[in-house]
Amino acid sequence: DCITSADVNDEFKCIKSTIPPAKKKKISDKNVLIIKPFVGINLKSINTDLLDGVIFEMYHSATVPKEIIEFSSKLNCPYIFVTHKKSADYESAIGIKNIVFECTVENAYAHMILE
C-alpha cells in the first residue's frame, strides 16, 4: 500500500503515508487552505478568520521559510506540515510542530475534510 507522488524532479515515487486510515466516512464542507511556500512569501494578505484548517507543503528536505513558522504559530485552527520525506534533517525544520512525514498534500487534505 502506497501513495504515488512526484518529487521535485518529477520522478514518481511510492511513499507510505504516516497518516492512519480514517474511520470517518463523510466529506465535510471545511474551509481548508493549502499553502505551497517559497522563499520570500508574503502572507500578510491572507485572512485566517474563516479557516477550518491549513496544510503547509514543505519543500526540499522538509523545510519551510521562517515566515511560515511564524504564520502557523498565530493560527486559531488546526494545521499540519506535509512532506514526502521520511524525516526533517535541516536546522530550519527544528522546532516545527505537526509535521506529517511520507505523505502527499492530497492525502492530508482528504484526511482533514473527513468527519
N, C-alpha and C positions, 0 to 999 in steps of 0.2 A: 504494500500500500504506500503510495507516494503521491506527491503533488508535483506536476511538471511546471517548471518556471524557467524563464530565460534570465541569464545573468547579464552583467554589464557588457559582455562581449557577444550578446545574442546567441549564446550557446545554451541549449536546453539541458537542464539537469533535473534529476529526480531527487526531490528532497522529502524528508519525513517531517511532518508537522508536529510541533510540541503541544499544539492545542488539542486537548482530548475531544473525542466526538461529542457533539452537543446532543443532549437528550431533549432539547427544545425542538418544536416542530412548526411553530407559527412564525411567519415573517412579519416583523413589526414595521411600523412607519416611523422609524427613528431618523433623526437628522444627524447623520454621521459625516464628518469632514475628513477627507483623506489628503494629507499634505506630503508632497514629494519635495523635500527640502533641497536647497542648493546653497552654495557659499554666497553670502550677501543677501539672502532672502529678507524681504521686508514684510513683517506680519502685522503692522500697525493698522491696516485697513480691515482686518478680519474681526467681525463681530461674533463673539462666542456666546452671547446670551441665550440663544435658542438651540445650542448644540446638545445632542444626547451622547455624543462620543467623538473622539478624534483618533485617527490612525496616522502615525508618522512612519513613512517608509525610510528606513536607514539606507545609506549608500556606502560604497567602497567596502571596507571591512567592518561593517556595523558601526557607523559613526553618523553624527549629525552636527550641524553648526551650533555654537553655544546659544544663538538666538532661539533656537528650537527648544533647548532645555529650559531656558528662562520662560518662554511662552507656555510650555507644558506645566510648569510649576504654578501658574496663575489660573489654570483651568478649573472650572467648577463642574466638570463632567468626567466620566471615565475616559482614559486614554491609554494607548499602547504604542510601543515602538516595535516595528516589524522588520526582520531581516531574514534572508535565506541562508545566512551564515550559521555555523554551529556555535560560535562564540563571538564576543566583542573584545578584541585584544588591544585596541588602540587606547591611549591615555584619554582621548577625548570622549570615550564611552564610559569612563569610570564615573560612578555615581548616578548613571541613568537608571531610573526605575521603570518597571513594567516592560522589559524587553521580551519579546516572543521570538525565539530563535527557530530557524528552519521552518519558516512559514512565509506564505505569499500574502500580499495585501488583500487579494481577493478572498482568500480563506479567512483572514482576520475580519474582513468586512461582513462576510456571511455569518460568521460566529457572533459578531456584535449586533446584528439586526434580528437574530432569532430570539423568541421568547418562549 
